[in-house]
Amino acid sequence: MHTLRLGLIGSGFMGRTHALAAHSVGLVFPQYGAPTCEILADTDAAQAADQAAALGFRRSTGDWRELVADAQVDIVDICTPNHLHYPMAKAALEHGKHVYCEKPLALSVDESRELAALAKDRGCVTLVGFNYAKNPIITMAGNLIAQGALGRIHHVRGTHIEDYLADPKRPGGWRTRQALAGLGALGDLCHILSLTQRLVGEPVAVCADFQTVYRERPDGPVENEDQMHALLRFDGGAIGTIECSRVAWGRKNGLTLEISGSKGSLCFDQERQNELYFYRGGEGDPQGFKRILLGPDQPDYAAFCPAPGHGLGFNDLKVIEMRDLLEAINGSGQSWPDFGAAARIDAVTAAMAASFDSGGWVSVNTTNAGCSGTSNQG
Ligand SMILES: NC(=O)c1ccc[n+]([C@@H]2O[C@H](COP(=O)([O-])OP(=O)(O)OC[C@H]3O[C@@H](n4cnc5c(N)ncnc54)[C@H](O)[C@@H]3O)[C@@H](O)[C@H]2O)c1
């Protein structure tokens, strides 16, 4: 096992989070070693140098193309606005690098599938930043489902609603420009689809409505949706609803999931990310949801803390995600969600957009060239 060398592109919100994870992962999960923070790229040389110093990288560059070609880089880590994911990931894979990329993988399903096929062809490990699916309590939920505790799943209710653009006086930045972001609230908050992919299966058909609530912001017109909701049919037979919003005052990270089956139900709320609620049907009185608190019986929690109920946070999920990447590169070769799994999520969001355009139900295009990945059902 040789020490892997990381090249980070972008040092905003996510770049900083990935840097924190790269520095911590070797302490929390020593079996995979710590990657070397080798080089950081940002839009210009001065900014890159400042950020490299602040985030503990040895070198810097104002040109990401230099980073992806650098012989001292094993992993290219992409934390830039969405439109740059495709050209950066493509160039990195062409140089034979492993690629860790923020979500959504690309602006179109064709781009995502091309990247998945290229990664497969080059034998490179890929991982996309759907960090909420890395929560050990989601692993526990997956285990309960796999053990049959819910019986046959028949309904899913998911939300990812936040209020970061609820104030119309707030500039939208790159997130409200179609050419830079692609989709709006749905593209930003497609995390909910990684949870359903992990726990329920793949949507096969969708019917969606989109709305732009505030069409103008101080930095220009808003070119994508502020909120959307959709009906879904899943491959395992369940039906469900998904909501995404960036204008829902008071919701800071309203990523919630409720799954109902023939024997029981599970509820999760990211704002209380250390708790899972489980209801086993058919039990005598008193009836009620059982609150399960995350503890060291879950190995990925124990790696951080020996005491139950002390809690993990957002940045810890990124450390677990980084561990999964290192584990895949150092041996297993398997990661989830890899580019194939992320391309399937992009196919669902594209089907939702097509459904809004056509005003009716749309089948999800499940063409799967170059795609792989796992889910518990279907
Ligand atoms: N996984 C999550 O929970 C999560 C949360 C927020 C954002 N994201 C995703 O992470 C990505 C980045 O979002 P963010 O919030 O960090 O954005 P941000 O605007 O805070 O940071 C973007 C960074 O990219 C840099 N950049 C822009 N163009 C560049 C170029 N040509 N070359 C090099 N660097 C360039 C910017 O200077 C900045 O440092 C997006 O794809 C977003 O969807 C994921």
The ligand as an ORCA input file, in Angstrom:
! r2SCAN-3c Opt
* xyz 0 1
  N     -21.783     16.994     -0.941
  C     -22.333     18.069     -0.424
  O     -22.934     18.022      0.668
  C     -22.212     19.359     -1.170
  C     -22.484     20.594     -0.529
  C     -22.277     21.783     -1.256
  C     -21.851     21.731     -2.563
  N     -21.635     20.525     -3.174
  C     -21.138     20.447     -4.563
  O     -19.753     20.797     -4.534
  C     -19.398     21.535     -5.703
  C     -18.771     22.874     -5.272
  O     -19.721     23.577     -4.504
  P     -19.247     24.649     -3.399
  O     -20.440     24.948     -2.577
  O     -17.995     24.191     -2.756
  O     -18.934     25.887     -4.363
  P     -18.057     27.166     -4.020
  O     -18.539     28.215     -4.948
  O     -18.043     27.425     -2.551
  O     -16.574     26.714     -4.426
  C     -16.207     26.458     -5.764
  C     -14.687     26.501     -5.861
  O     -14.314     26.166     -7.203
  C     -13.348     27.118     -7.638
  N     -13.334     27.203     -9.111
  C     -14.288     27.737     -9.911
  N     -13.871     27.653    -11.198
  C     -12.657     27.053    -11.195
  C     -11.722     26.696    -12.206
  N     -11.949     26.951    -13.504
  N     -10.553     26.103    -11.836
  C     -10.305     25.841    -10.529
  N     -11.137     26.164     -9.530
  C     -12.311     26.750     -9.864
  C     -13.796     28.413     -6.960
  O     -12.784     29.411     -6.972
  C     -14.099     27.891     -5.560
  O     -12.898     27.727     -4.815
  C     -20.688     21.697     -6.510
  O     -20.711     20.712     -7.511
  C     -21.801     21.429     -5.513
  O     -22.961     20.874     -6.090
  C     -21.796     19.364     -2.493
*
